[in-house]
Amino acid sequence: MGDGEGGVIFKGSTGKIMCGTYGNSPRLIPESRMRVCQRPEQTLPRVPDSHEQDWVRACKSGQPACAPFSYGGPLTEICQLGNLAKRVDGRIEWDAENMKITNLPEANKYVSPEYRMGWSL
């Protein structure tokens, strides 16, 4: 499944997508759905080498990175919610504006954990 490092299956309300560890080579499954799928037009710039080099290029040129914080921030938030969902029993309802889980208040300890003495953000 996926690639040499693993893979992911996303299950949606109308189908499933399988891809490599970093979203490489996405495929609709079953394969019959992939054969009739038309890919959307590419509209976002691609990172030509590495994300680190893309960041350096953006710093030096003043041009935006391929994945600016306005994109990367919400993406990271959703990924961390996936990690959090694995720790609780049941569905979570997320209030992004207030950065809290509304239906399982006890799960908010994972959103804003208490830091050990001497450590803080």
Secondary structure in CASP SS format (residue, H / E / C, confidence):
PFRMAT SS
TARGET T0000
AUTHOR 0000-0000-0000
METHOD secondary structure of the structure
MODEL  1
M C 1.00
G C 1.00
D E 1.00
G C 1.00
E C 1.00
G E 1.00
G E 1.00
V E 1.00
I E 1.00
F E 1.00
K E 1.00
G C 1.00
S C 1.00
T C 1.00
G C 1.00
K E 1.00
I E 1.00
M E 1.00
C E 1.00
G E 1.00
T C 1.00
Y C 1.00
G C 1.00
N C 1.00
S C 1.00
P C 1.00
R E 1.00
L E 1.00
I E 1.00
P C 1.00
E H 1.00
S H 1.00
R H 1.00
M H 1.00
R H 1.00
V H 1.00
C C 1.00
Q C 1.00
R C 1.00
P C 1.00
E C 1.00
Q C 1.00
T C 1.00
L C 1.00
P C 1.00
R C 1.00
V C 1.00
P C 1.00
D C 1.00
S C 1.00
H H 1.00
E H 1.00
Q H 1.00
D H 1.00
W H 1.00
V H 1.00
R H 1.00
A H 1.00
C H 1.00
K H 1.00
S H 1.00
G C 1.00
Q C 1.00
P C 1.00
A C 1.00
C C 1.00
A C 1.00
P C 1.00
F H 1.00
S H 1.00
Y H 1.00
G H 1.00
G H 1.00
P H 1.00
L H 1.00
T H 1.00
E H 1.00
I H 1.00
C H 1.00
Q H 1.00
L H 1.00
G H 1.00
N H 1.00
L H 1.00
A H 1.00
K C 1.00
R C 1.00
V C 1.00
D C 1.00
G C 1.00
R C 1.00
I C 1.00
E C 1.00
W E 1.00
D E 1.00
A C 1.00
E C 1.00
N C 1.00
M C 1.00
K E 1.00
I E 1.00
T C 1.00
N C 1.00
L C 1.00
P H 1.00
E H 1.00
A H 1.00
N H 1.00
K H 1.00
Y H 1.00
V C 1.00
S C 1.00
P C 1.00
E C 1.00
Y C 1.00
R C 1.00
M C 1.00
G C 1.00
W C 1.00
S C 1.00
L C 1.00
END
